[in-house]
Amino acid sequence: MTGLLDLAGSPHGGGYMLLPEWDNQPLITARTIIDHSQVGSTDGTFLLFRDRSNLESHFSVRGRRSGARDGRIEQFCSIDREADANLDANRYGVSIETEDDGDPNNQPWTTAQLESLAWLHERLIQLRPTIPRRRSRSCADPAGLGCHTLHGAPSCWTPAAKTCPGRPVRFRQWEDVLLPAFLEGTMPIPDADLDRFEARVRSAIDNRLSSPGTAARIGVLELATRAVASLSDDEAKIVAAVEAASQETIAGLANLAGLIQAVDAGMDPDEVRAAAAQMAEELKAVLPSAFLAALKETL
């Protein structure tokens, strides 16, 4: 069946809730991805599209109101067919709805939704190379990644005044998380995982402080494996991810290894802890998304 994505590899699963017109709308050449919020549930939006509207979107990503199905992707229409939720962009846009609890201006996308949106963006650009890896620039030059009110409201993409996908909260997530991931071709890394990484770095320092005098032969890869051990039981994959990390990250880990070794050299423990805390923050800021994305694949 043309235009239907294989959703088996999506982070939180997926399936098909096909509208009656899913494969008989006018053909399009996809050039733009447009993210939306639907001010409600996936099931309710599907019924609205099917029974009480002449509008459609191509996908919906479930959220916290769907419980254990948070992040699940549902496809409504073929990506090769027009879905009429984007005004002028109907003839070139692939539209993605997202669940909320009726207040997308203040309710952020969940971690699972962000992961599924990023996966879906990447999958679409792989399947339809007519979508460029860039931010949609304007109504006159719309190709790339956008969100419903990116170019204003009303605008070429909506006839009404609105805030879709939600301002300020979801639009900020779109700019700070989804757009950079799309431009870099990586998966976004939730703050919770960065915080867990930082906690492991601090824990590694504390563990060394609790047993002074041990031989300090800690290599960069060994230290990194210890620091991220809580992210996976597969240490081989972690080591491979570290080996693939950027030079900036390797340098930072090397500095951290040297700091831990300073414990055995008699450096004051309080000074080590303070330096470790600062270094953990710095490492969290500079770790490349590709490195952490590789780690997330081992979860």
Phi and psi restraints in degrees (value plus and minus 20) as a CYANA .aco file:
   2 THR   PHI     -88.7   -48.7
   2 THR   PSI     125.3   165.3
   3 GLY   PHI      59.2    99.2
   3 GLY   PSI     -15.4    24.6
   4 LEU   PHI    -121.1   -81.1
   4 LEU   PSI     110.4   150.4
   5 LEU   PHI    -102.6   -62.6
   5 LEU   PSI     126.6   166.6
   6 ASP   PHI     -99.9   -59.9
   6 ASP   PSI      88.4   128.4
   7 LEU   PHI    -115.7   -75.7
   7 LEU   PSI     -12.0    28.0
   8 ALA   PHI     -82.9   -42.9
   8 ALA   PSI     -51.2   -11.2
   9 GLY   PHI    -110.2   -70.2
   9 GLY   PSI     -17.0    23.0
  10 SER   PHI     -89.8   -49.8
  10 SER   PSI     131.9   171.9
  11 PRO   PHI     -79.3   -39.3
  11 PRO   PSI     -50.5   -10.5
  12 HIS   PHI    -149.4  -109.4
  12 HIS   PSI       5.0    45.0
  13 GLY   PHI      60.2   100.2
  13 GLY   PSI     155.3   195.3
  14 GLY   PHI    -193.4  -153.4
  14 GLY   PSI     154.3   194.3
  15 GLY   PHI    -187.7  -147.7
  15 GLY   PSI    -188.9  -148.9
  16 TYR   PHI    -141.8  -101.8
  16 TYR   PSI     107.5   147.5
  17 MET   PHI    -143.3  -103.3
  17 MET   PSI      56.9    96.9
  18 LEU   PHI     -98.9   -58.9
  18 LEU   PSI     109.3   149.3
  19 LEU   PHI     -92.2   -52.2
  19 LEU   PSI     135.8   175.8
  20 PRO   PHI     -75.0   -35.0
  20 PRO   PSI     -53.1   -13.1
  21 GLU   PHI    -115.5   -75.5
  21 GLU   PSI      -1.6    38.4
  22 TRP   PHI     -75.8   -35.8
  22 TRP   PSI     -49.8    -9.8
  23 ASP   PHI    -149.3  -109.3
  23 ASP   PSI       1.0    41.0
  24 ASN   PHI    -147.2  -107.2
  24 ASN   PSI      -9.0    31.0
  25 GLN   PHI     -96.3   -56.3
  25 GLN   PSI     147.5   187.5
  26 PRO   PHI     -77.8   -37.8
  26 PRO   PSI     124.3   164.3
  27 LEU   PHI     -87.4   -47.4
  27 LEU   PSI     126.5   166.5
  28 ILE   PHI    -150.7  -110.7
  28 ILE   PSI     142.0   182.0
  29 THR   PHI    -128.9   -88.9
  29 THR   PSI      89.3   129.3
  30 ALA   PHI     -87.3   -47.3
  30 ALA   PSI     107.1   147.1
  31 ARG   PHI    -147.3  -107.3
  31 ARG   PSI     -33.6     6.4
  32 THR   PHI    -162.4  -122.4
  32 THR   PSI     122.3   162.3
  33 ILE   PHI    -128.0   -88.0
  33 ILE   PSI     110.8   150.8
  34 ILE   PHI    -145.3  -105.3
  34 ILE   PSI      97.5   137.5
  35 ASP   PHI    -108.3   -68.3
  35 ASP   PSI     119.9   159.9
  36 HIS   PHI    -150.3  -110.3
  36 HIS   PSI     146.5   186.5
  37 SER   PHI    -137.4   -97.4
  37 SER   PSI     125.5   165.5
  38 GLN   PHI    -124.4   -84.4
  38 GLN   PSI     -18.3    21.7
  39 VAL   PHI      31.0    71.0
  39 VAL   PSI      34.8    74.8
  40 GLY   PHI     138.5   178.5
  40 GLY   PSI    -175.0  -135.0
  41 SER   PHI    -122.7   -82.7
  41 SER   PSI     140.5   180.5
  42 THR   PHI     -82.7   -42.7
  42 THR   PSI     -64.2   -24.2
  43 ASP   PHI     -83.4   -43.4
  43 ASP   PSI     -63.2   -23.2
  44 GLY   PHI     -85.3   -45.3
  44 GLY   PSI     -58.9   -18.9
  45 THR   PHI     -86.7   -46.7
  45 THR   PSI     -60.6   -20.6
  46 PHE   PHI     -79.0   -39.0
  46 PHE   PSI     -65.8   -25.8
  47 LEU   PHI     -86.1   -46.1
  47 LEU   PSI     -56.6   -16.6
  48 LEU   PHI     -81.5   -41.5
  48 LEU   PSI     -69.1   -29.1
  49 PHE   PHI     -81.2   -41.2
  49 PHE   PSI     -60.8   -20.8
  50 ARG   PHI     -94.3   -54.3
  50 ARG   PSI     -61.0   -21.0
  51 ASP   PHI    -130.9   -90.9
  51 ASP   PSI     -44.6    -4.6
  52 ARG   PHI    -152.9  -112.9
  52 ARG   PSI       0.1    40.1
  53 SER   PHI    -177.6  -137.6
  53 SER   PSI     137.4   177.4
  54 ASN   PHI    -122.5   -82.5
  54 ASN   PSI      -1.0    39.0
  55 LEU   PHI    -118.0   -78.0
  55 LEU   PSI     140.9   180.9
  56 GLU   PHI    -170.3  -130.3
  56 GLU   PSI     139.4   179.4
  57 SER   PHI    -149.4  -109.4
  57 SER   PSI     145.0   185.0
  58 HIS   PHI    -102.1   -62.1
  58 HIS   PSI     -55.1   -15.1
  59 PHE   PHI    -160.8  -120.8
  59 PHE   PSI     143.0   183.0
  60 SER   PHI    -159.8  -119.8
  60 SER   PSI     119.4   159.4
  61 VAL   PHI    -130.5   -90.5
  61 VAL   PSI      98.5   138.5
  62 ARG   PHI     -87.0   -47.0
  62 ARG   PSI     136.5   176.5
  63 GLY   PHI    -146.7  -106.7
  63 GLY   PSI    -175.8  -135.8
  64 ARG   PHI     -86.7   -46.7
  64 ARG   PSI     -45.3    -5.3
  65 ARG   PHI     -87.6   -47.6
  65 ARG   PSI     -36.7     3.3
  66 SER   PHI    -110.4   -70.4
  66 SER   PSI     -13.0    27.0
  67 GLY   PHI      41.7    81.7
  67 GLY   PSI    -143.9  -103.9
  68 ALA   PHI     -85.3   -45.3
  68 ALA   PSI     -34.5     5.5
  69 ARG   PHI    -111.2   -71.2
  69 ARG   PSI     -10.4    29.6
  70 ASP   PHI     -70.2   -30.2
  70 ASP   PSI     106.4   146.4
  71 GLY   PHI      71.7   111.7
  71 GLY   PSI     -29.0    11.0
  72 ARG   PHI     -87.8   -47.8
  72 ARG   PSI     115.7   155.7
  73 ILE   PHI    -116.6   -76.6
  73 ILE   PSI     108.8   148.8
  74 GLU   PHI    -134.2   -94.2
  74 GLU   PSI     111.7   151.7
  75 GLN   PHI    -121.5   -81.5
  75 GLN   PSI     109.9   149.9
  76 PHE   PHI    -119.4   -79.4
  76 PHE   PSI     -54.2   -14.2
  77 CYS   PHI    -162.3  -122.3
  77 CYS   PSI     137.2   177.2
  78 SER   PHI     -83.3   -43.3
  78 SER   PSI     118.7   158.7
  79 ILE   PHI     -93.2   -53.2
  79 ILE   PSI     -26.1    13.9
  80 ASP   PHI    -115.8   -75.8
  80 ASP   PSI     -17.0    23.0
  81 ARG   PHI    -141.6  -101.6
  81 ARG   PSI     131.0   171.0
  82 GLU   PHI     -86.1   -46.1
  82 GLU   PSI     116.3   156.3
  83 ALA   PHI    -144.5  -104.5
  83 ALA   PSI     102.1   142.1
  84 ASP   PHI    -111.6   -71.6
  84 ASP   PSI      42.8    82.8
  85 ALA   PHI    -140.4  -100.4
  85 ALA   PSI     -11.8    28.2
  86 ASN   PHI    -152.8  -112.8
  86 ASN   PSI       0.3    40.3
  87 LEU   PHI      34.1    74.1
  87 LEU   PSI    -137.2   -97.2
  88 ASP   PHI     -84.1   -44.1
  88 ASP   PSI     -45.0    -5.0
  89 ALA   PHI    -100.7   -60.7
  89 ALA   PSI     -21.9    18.1
  90 ASN   PHI     -76.4   -36.4
  90 ASN   PSI     -52.5   -12.5
  91 ARG   PHI    -104.0   -64.0
  91 ARG   PSI     -23.9    16.1
  92 TYR   PHI    -165.2  -125.2
  92 TYR   PSI     -21.9    18.1
  93 GLY   PHI    -122.9   -82.9
  93 GLY   PSI     124.5   164.5
  94 VAL   PHI    -125.2   -85.2
  94 VAL   PSI      99.0   139.0
  95 SER   PHI    -124.8   -84.8
  95 SER   PSI     119.5   159.5
  96 ILE   PHI    -145.5  -105.5
  96 ILE   PSI      93.7   133.7
  97 GLU   PHI    -103.3   -63.3
  97 GLU   PSI     136.3   176.3
  98 THR   PHI    -157.6  -117.6
  98 THR   PSI     121.0   161.0
  99 GLU   PHI     -89.8   -49.8
  99 GLU   PSI     134.6   174.6
 100 ASP   PHI    -172.5  -132.5
 100 ASP   PSI    -196.5  -156.5
 101 ASP   PHI    -124.8   -84.8
 101 ASP   PSI       9.3    49.3
 102 GLY   PHI      71.9   111.9
 102 GLY   PSI     -19.1    20.9
 103 ASP   PHI    -159.8  -119.8
 103 ASP   PSI      45.4    85.4
 104 PRO   PHI     -87.5   -47.5
 104 PRO   PSI     -34.9     5.1
 105 ASN   PHI     -87.8   -47.8
 105 ASN   PSI     -48.4    -8.4
 106 ASN   PHI    -138.9   -98.9
 106 ASN   PSI     -35.7     4.3
 107 GLN   PHI    -116.8   -76.8
 107 GLN   PSI      95.3   135.3
 108 PRO   PHI     -91.8   -51.8
 108 PRO   PSI     139.2   179.2
 109 TRP   PHI     -80.8   -40.8
 109 TRP   PSI     122.4   162.4
 110 THR   PHI     -93.1   -53.1
 110 THR   PSI     144.8   184.8
 111 THR   PHI     -76.5   -36.5
 111 THR   PSI     -62.6   -22.6
 112 ALA   PHI     -83.9   -43.9
 112 ALA   PSI     -59.1   -19.1
 113 GLN   PHI     -84.6   -44.6
 113 GLN   PSI     -63.2   -23.2
 114 LEU   PHI     -81.7   -41.7
 114 LEU   PSI     -62.6   -22.6
 115 GLU   PHI     -83.4   -43.4
 115 GLU   PSI     -62.4   -22.4
 116 SER   PHI     -91.5   -51.5
 116 SER   PSI     -57.7   -17.7
 117 LEU   PHI     -82.5   -42.5
 117 LEU   PSI     -66.0   -26.0
 118 ALA   PHI     -82.5   -42.5
 118 ALA   PSI     -62.0   -22.0
 119 TRP   PHI     -81.8   -41.8
 119 TRP   PSI     -64.0   -24.0
 120 LEU   PHI     -86.9   -46.9
 120 LEU   PSI     -61.8   -21.8
 121 HIS   PHI     -75.9   -35.9
 121 HIS   PSI     -67.9   -27.9
 122 GLU   PHI     -85.9   -45.9
 122 GLU   PSI     -60.4   -20.4
 123 ARG   PHI     -84.9   -44.9
 123 ARG   PSI     -60.2   -20.2
 124 LEU   PHI     -85.2   -45.2
 124 LEU   PSI     -60.8   -20.8
 125 ILE   PHI     -89.8   -49.8
 125 ILE   PSI     -48.9    -8.9
 126 GLN   PHI     -91.1   -51.1
 126 GLN   PSI     -60.9   -20.9
 127 LEU   PHI     -98.8   -58.8
 127 LEU   PSI     -49.6    -9.6
 128 ARG   PHI    -147.1  -107.1
 128 ARG   PSI      65.3   105.3
 129 PRO   PHI     -85.0   -45.0
 129 PRO   PSI     -25.3    14.7
 130 THR   PHI     -90.9   -50.9
 130 THR   PSI     -30.8     9.2
 131 ILE   PHI    -111.3   -71.3
 131 ILE   PSI      92.5   132.5
 132 PRO   PHI     -97.9   -57.9
 132 PRO   PSI     134.0   174.0
 133 ARG   PHI    -104.6   -64.6
 133 ARG   PSI      59.1    99.1
 134 ARG   PHI    -179.7  -139.7
 134 ARG   PSI     147.7   187.7
 135 ARG   PHI     -97.3   -57.3
 135 ARG   PSI     118.2   158.2
 136 SER   PHI     -78.9   -38.9
 136 SER   PSI     110.3   150.3
 137 ARG   PHI    -111.2   -71.2
 137 ARG   PSI     -58.6   -18.6
 138 SER   PHI    -191.4  -151.4
 138 SER   PSI     154.0   194.0
 139 CYS   PHI     -82.5   -42.5
 139 CYS   PSI     -53.3   -13.3
 140 ALA   PHI    -100.2   -60.2
 140 ALA   PSI     -40.0     0.0
 141 ASP   PHI    -157.5  -117.5
 141 ASP   PSI      50.3    90.3
 142 PRO   PHI    -107.5   -67.5
 142 PRO   PSI     -28.7    11.3
 143 ALA   PHI     -81.7   -41.7
 143 ALA   PSI     125.6   165.6
 144 GLY   PHI     102.3   142.3
 144 GLY   PSI    -172.5  -132.5
 145 LEU   PHI    -120.3   -80.3
 145 LEU   PSI     113.5   153.5
 146 GLY   PHI    -161.8  -121.8
 146 GLY   PSI     156.7   196.7
 147 CYS   PHI    -151.9  -111.9
 147 CYS   PSI     144.9   184.9
 148 HIS   PHI     -76.7   -36.7
 148 HIS   PSI     -60.6   -20.6
 149 THR   PHI    -124.7   -84.7
 149 THR   PSI       1.0    41.0
 150 LEU   PHI     -75.7   -35.7
 150 LEU   PSI     -58.7   -18.7
 151 HIS   PHI    -123.4   -83.4
 151 HIS   PSI       0.2    40.2
 152 GLY   PHI      88.5   128.5
 152 GLY   PSI     150.3   190.3
 153 ALA   PHI    -174.9  -134.9
 153 ALA   PSI      91.0   131.0
 154 PRO   PHI     -87.7   -47.7
 154 PRO   PSI     138.4   178.4
 155 SER   PHI    -182.7  -142.7
 155 SER   PSI    -188.6  -148.6
 156 CYS   PHI     -85.6   -45.6
 156 CYS   PSI     -37.5     2.5
 157 TRP   PHI    -125.1   -85.1
 157 TRP   PSI     -31.7     8.3
 158 THR   PHI    -172.3  -132.3
 158 THR   PSI     117.4   157.4
 159 PRO   PHI    -105.3   -65.3
 159 PRO   PSI     -25.0    15.0
 160 ALA   PHI    -139.2   -99.2
 160 ALA   PSI     137.9   177.9
 161 ALA   PHI     -95.6   -55.6
 161 ALA   PSI     102.9   142.9
 162 LYS   PHI    -180.0  -140.0
 162 LYS   PSI     157.5   197.5
 163 THR   PHI    -139.9   -99.9
 163 THR   PSI     -16.4    23.6
 164 CYS   PHI     -66.7   -26.7
 164 CYS   PSI     108.7   148.7
 165 PRO   PHI    -108.7   -68.7
 165 PRO   PSI     -12.2    27.8
 166 GLY   PHI     109.9   149.9
 166 GLY   PSI      99.9   139.9
 167 ARG   PHI    -146.2  -106.2
 167 ARG   PSI     113.1   153.1
 168 PRO   PHI    -113.5   -73.5
 168 PRO   PSI     -37.1     2.9
 169 VAL   PHI     -86.6   -46.6
 169 VAL   PSI     -76.9   -36.9
 170 ARG   PHI     -91.6   -51.6
 170 ARG   PSI     -53.5   -13.5
 171 PHE   PHI     -84.6   -44.6
 171 PHE   PSI     -57.0   -17.0
 172 ARG   PHI     -84.3   -44.3
 172 ARG   PSI     -62.1   -22.1
 173 GLN   PHI     -81.8   -41.8
 173 GLN   PSI     -58.9   -18.9
 174 TRP   PHI     -81.1   -41.1
 174 TRP   PSI     -65.4   -25.4
 175 GLU   PHI     -92.5   -52.5
 175 GLU   PSI     -57.4   -17.4
 176 ASP   PHI    -110.4   -70.4
 176 ASP   PSI     -45.1    -5.1
 177 VAL   PHI    -138.3   -98.3
 177 VAL   PSI     -78.3   -38.3
 178 LEU   PHI     -91.8   -51.8
 178 LEU   PSI     -64.6   -24.6
 179 LEU   PHI     -84.0   -44.0
 179 LEU   PSI     -68.3   -28.3
 180 PRO   PHI     -79.1   -39.1
 180 PRO   PSI     -59.6   -19.6
 181 ALA   PHI     -82.0   -42.0
 181 ALA   PSI     -60.4   -20.4
 182 PHE   PHI     -86.2   -46.2
 182 PHE   PSI     -63.7   -23.7
 183 LEU   PHI     -87.2   -47.2
 183 LEU   PSI     -53.8   -13.8
 184 GLU   PHI    -111.1   -71.1
 184 GLU   PSI     -33.3     6.7
 185 GLY   PHI      51.8    91.8
 185 GLY   PSI      15.8    55.8
 186 THR   PHI    -147.6  -107.6
 186 THR   PSI     147.7   187.7
 187 MET   PHI    -107.2   -67.2
 187 MET   PSI     121.0   161.0
 188 PRO   PHI     -88.0   -48.0
 188 PRO   PSI     127.0   167.0
 189 ILE   PHI    -127.5   -87.5
 189 ILE   PSI      95.6   135.6
 190 PRO   PHI     -80.2   -40.2
 190 PRO   PSI     129.9   169.9
 191 ASP   PHI     -76.8   -36.8
 191 ASP   PSI     -53.1   -13.1
 192 ALA   PHI     -81.0   -41.0
 192 ALA   PSI     -57.8   -17.8
 193 ASP   PHI     -91.4   -51.4
 193 ASP   PSI     -57.0   -17.0
 194 LEU   PHI     -84.4   -44.4
 194 LEU   PSI     -59.2   -19.2
 195 ASP   PHI     -85.8   -45.8
 195 ASP   PSI     -58.1   -18.1
 196 ARG   PHI     -85.1   -45.1
 196 ARG   PSI     -59.1   -19.1
 197 PHE   PHI     -82.1   -42.1
 197 PHE   PSI     -66.3   -26.3
 198 GLU   PHI     -80.3   -40.3
 198 GLU   PSI     -60.7   -20.7
 199 ALA   PHI     -82.0   -42.0
 199 ALA   PSI     -58.3   -18.3
 200 ARG   PHI     -88.0   -48.0
 200 ARG   PSI     -56.4   -16.4
 201 VAL   PHI     -82.9   -42.9
 201 VAL   PSI     -67.1   -27.1
 202 ARG   PHI     -81.8   -41.8
 202 ARG   PSI     -59.7   -19.7
 203 SER   PHI     -83.7   -43.7
 203 SER   PSI     -59.2   -19.2
 204 ALA   PHI     -81.0   -41.0
 204 ALA   PSI     -60.5   -20.5
 205 ILE   PHI     -83.3   -43.3
 205 ILE   PSI     -68.0   -28.0
 206 ASP   PHI     -82.5   -42.5
 206 ASP   PSI     -57.7   -17.7
 207 ASN   PHI     -82.8   -42.8
 207 ASN   PSI     -58.6   -18.6
 208 ARG   PHI     -89.2   -49.2
 208 ARG   PSI     -57.0   -17.0
 209 LEU   PHI     -87.5   -47.5
 209 LEU   PSI     -47.8    -7.8
 210 SER   PHI     -97.7   -57.7
 210 SER   PSI     -32.1     7.9
 211 SER   PHI    -157.2  -117.2
 211 SER   PSI      44.6    84.6
 212 PRO   PHI     -83.6   -43.6
 212 PRO   PSI     133.7   173.7
 213 GLY   PHI      75.9   115.9
 213 GLY   PSI     -31.4     8.6
 214 THR   PHI     -91.1   -51.1
 214 THR   PSI     137.4   177.4
 215 ALA   PHI     -83.1   -43.1
 215 ALA   PSI     111.5   151.5
 216 ALA   PHI    -122.2   -82.2
 216 ALA   PSI      47.4    87.4
 217 ARG   PHI    -131.3   -91.3
 217 ARG   PSI      41.7    81.7
 218 ILE   PHI    -119.2   -79.2
 218 ILE   PSI      93.5   133.5
 219 GLY   PHI    -100.7   -60.7
 219 GLY   PSI     146.4   186.4
 220 VAL   PHI     -80.0   -40.0
 220 VAL   PSI     -66.9   -26.9
 221 LEU   PHI     -86.5   -46.5
 221 LEU   PSI     -60.2   -20.2
 222 GLU   PHI     -83.0   -43.0
 222 GLU   PSI     -64.4   -24.4
 223 LEU   PHI     -81.7   -41.7
 223 LEU   PSI     -65.3   -25.3
 224 ALA   PHI     -81.7   -41.7
 224 ALA   PSI     -58.9   -18.9
 225 THR   PHI     -81.4   -41.4
 225 THR   PSI     -63.4   -23.4
 226 ARG   PHI     -84.5   -44.5
 226 ARG   PSI     -62.9   -22.9
 227 ALA   PHI     -84.5   -44.5
 227 ALA   PSI     -50.1   -10.1
 228 VAL   PHI    -133.3   -93.3
 228 VAL   PSI      -1.0    39.0
 229 ALA   PHI     -78.6   -38.6
 229 ALA   PSI     -50.5   -10.5
 230 SER   PHI     -92.9   -52.9
 230 SER   PSI     -31.8     8.2
 231 LEU   PHI    -103.3   -63.3
 231 LEU   PSI     -35.5     4.5
 232 SER   PHI    -186.0  -146.0
 232 SER   PSI     132.2   172.2
 233 ASP   PHI    -109.7   -69.7
 233 ASP   PSI     -27.2    12.8
 234 ASP   PHI    -118.4   -78.4
 234 ASP   PSI      70.4   110.4
 235 GLU   PHI     -86.4   -46.4
 235 GLU   PSI     -49.7    -9.7
 236 ALA   PHI     -81.6   -41.6
 236 ALA   PSI     -61.1   -21.1
 237 LYS   PHI     -88.3   -48.3
 237 LYS   PSI     -56.1   -16.1
 238 ILE   PHI     -83.1   -43.1
 238 ILE   PSI     -65.5   -25.5
 239 VAL   PHI     -81.6   -41.6
 239 VAL   PSI     -62.0   -22.0
 240 ALA   PHI     -81.2   -41.2
 240 ALA   PSI     -59.4   -19.4
 241 ALA   PHI     -85.2   -45.2
 241 ALA   PSI     -60.9   -20.9
 242 VAL   PHI     -84.5   -44.5
 242 VAL   PSI     -61.1   -21.1
 243 GLU   PHI     -81.9   -41.9
 243 GLU   PSI     -48.8    -8.8
 244 ALA   PHI    -107.6   -67.6
 244 ALA   PSI     -21.8    18.2
 245 ALA   PHI     -90.0   -50.0
 245 ALA   PSI     143.1   183.1
 246 SER   PHI     -91.2   -51.2
 246 SER   PSI     143.2   183.2
 247 GLN   PHI     -82.8   -42.8
 247 GLN   PSI     -52.7   -12.7
 248 GLU   PHI     -81.4   -41.4
 248 GLU   PSI     -61.4   -21.4
 249 THR   PHI     -89.6   -49.6
 249 THR   PSI     -65.0   -25.0
 250 ILE   PHI     -77.7   -37.7
 250 ILE   PSI     -61.7   -21.7
 251 ALA   PHI     -83.1   -43.1
 251 ALA   PSI     -61.7   -21.7
 252 GLY   PHI     -83.7   -43.7
 252 GLY   PSI     -61.3   -21.3
 253 LEU   PHI     -87.4   -47.4
 253 LEU   PSI     -55.6   -15.6
 254 ALA   PHI     -83.4   -43.4
 254 ALA   PSI     -60.5   -20.5
 255 ASN   PHI     -83.5   -43.5
 255 ASN   PSI     -59.5   -19.5
 256 LEU   PHI     -85.6   -45.6
 256 LEU   PSI     -60.5   -20.5
 257 ALA   PHI     -79.2   -39.2
 257 ALA   PSI     -62.3   -22.3
 258 GLY   PHI     -83.4   -43.4
 258 GLY   PSI     -55.7   -15.7
 259 LEU   PHI     -86.0   -46.0
 259 LEU   PSI     -62.4   -22.4
 260 ILE   PHI     -82.6   -42.6
 260 ILE   PSI     -59.6   -19.6
 261 GLN   PHI     -83.6   -43.6
 261 GLN   PSI     -46.0    -6.0
 262 ALA   PHI     -84.0   -44.0
 262 ALA   PSI     -43.1    -3.1
 263 VAL   PHI     -79.9   -39.9
 263 VAL   PSI     -65.0   -25.0
 264 ASP   PHI     -93.1   -53.1
 264 ASP   PSI     -35.2     4.8
 265 ALA   PHI    -108.5   -68.5
 265 ALA   PSI     -16.0    24.0
 266 GLY   PHI      73.7   113.7
 266 GLY   PSI      -9.0    31.0
 267 MET   PHI     -85.7   -45.7
 267 MET   PSI     124.1   164.1
 268 ASP   PHI     -77.8   -37.8
 268 ASP   PSI     107.6   147.6
 269 PRO   PHI     -76.5   -36.5
 269 PRO   PSI     -59.4   -19.4
 270 ASP   PHI     -84.6   -44.6
 270 ASP   PSI     -58.6   -18.6
 271 GLU   PHI     -85.5   -45.5
 271 GLU   PSI     -58.7   -18.7
 272 VAL   PHI     -83.8   -43.8
 272 VAL   PSI     -65.0   -25.0
 273 ARG   PHI     -81.8   -41.8
 273 ARG   PSI     -62.9   -22.9
 274 ALA   PHI     -84.2   -44.2
 274 ALA   PSI     -64.2   -24.2
 275 ALA   PHI     -85.5   -45.5
 275 ALA   PSI     -57.6   -17.6
 276 ALA   PHI     -85.0   -45.0
 276 ALA   PSI     -61.8   -21.8
 277 ALA   PHI     -81.1   -41.1
 277 ALA   PSI     -63.9   -23.9
 278 GLN   PHI     -85.7   -45.7
 278 GLN   PSI     -61.5   -21.5
 279 MET   PHI     -87.5   -47.5
 279 MET   PSI     -56.4   -16.4
 280 ALA   PHI     -81.0   -41.0
 280 ALA   PSI     -61.8   -21.8
 281 GLU   PHI     -83.1   -43.1
 281 GLU   PSI     -63.6   -23.6
 282 GLU   PHI     -85.2   -45.2
 282 GLU   PSI     -62.3   -22.3
 283 LEU   PHI     -82.4   -42.4
 283 LEU   PSI     -60.9   -20.9
 284 LYS   PHI     -82.0   -42.0
 284 LYS   PSI     -52.8   -12.8
 285 ALA   PHI     -96.9   -56.9
 285 ALA   PSI     -51.7   -11.7
 286 VAL   PHI    -121.9   -81.9
 286 VAL   PSI     -28.9    11.1
 287 LEU   PHI     -77.7   -37.7
 287 LEU   PSI     105.4   145.4
 288 PRO   PHI     -89.6   -49.6
 288 PRO   PSI     126.0   166.0
 289 SER   PHI     -82.1   -42.1
 289 SER   PSI     -50.2   -10.2
 290 ALA   PHI     -83.3   -43.3
 290 ALA   PSI     -57.9   -17.9
 291 PHE   PHI     -84.2   -44.2
 291 PHE   PSI     -70.4   -30.4
 292 LEU   PHI     -90.6   -50.6
 292 LEU   PSI     -52.0   -12.0
 293 ALA   PHI     -82.5   -42.5
 293 ALA   PSI     -59.4   -19.4
 294 ALA   PHI     -84.0   -44.0
 294 ALA   PSI     -58.3   -18.3
 295 LEU   PHI     -85.6   -45.6
 295 LEU   PSI     -60.0   -20.0
 296 LYS   PHI     -83.5   -43.5
 296 LYS   PSI     -48.3    -8.3
 297 GLU   PHI     -84.4   -44.4
 297 GLU   PSI     -38.9     1.1
 298 THR   PHI    -111.5   -71.5
 298 THR   PSI     -23.0    17.0
